[in-house]
């Protein structure tokens, strides 16, 4: 899924596969275990994904987690929700100019950022609290 996003490369960090845009890691596989991944979300995005799907998403322990790093339990998380989380993490790390690339023949901007998750767009942390 991650390699389907614009200008993504696969590399390795600390013995685990990772996915980068503009040289910055936005997702990894295999940590903390083989059935896990990680996405770099904002703290607000992290809170929303954990609320939407608590069996599939949980904050990384420690300081990285407080900054939005989020573990994904790959066997539990729904494919569509993982796709949304990857798109959010990609947008957080992509170079600013990538989303403003010229429009191609298809009418879609070449290299444009992927659309945001519909259920997360425009929502703040406060709008999800009861």
C-alpha positions, 0 to 999 in steps of 0.5 A: 500500500505505501509504495502506491503513494507518490514518490515513495521509496522503500529502505531499511532502518534499524533492521526493519523495512521503512517507507519514505517520502522526500527522504523522511520515514512515514511508515515502518514494518516489523516493529515491535514485532512481525505482525506490526507496523508504525505510521507517523501521525500527528497526535490529533490524528493518532487519537482519532485512529485509536478511537476509530479502531482501538484493536488495530491502532495504539500509540507507540510507547514513550516520547515517540508515541506522544508525538504521534508515532502509532503502532498498527496491528496489521492482522486486526486493522481494517485495510481501508483504515490502514490505507487512510493512516498511511495517507495521513502519515505520507501527507505529514512527511511529504515535501510541501511542494509535492502537493502543488505539482503541475496538473497532468493530462488526466486533470489530476496534479502529478504527484499530488498528495492522496486524498485525506481519510473522509472520516477524519477530514476537518475534524479536530480533537474537540469534535470527537470528545464527548 
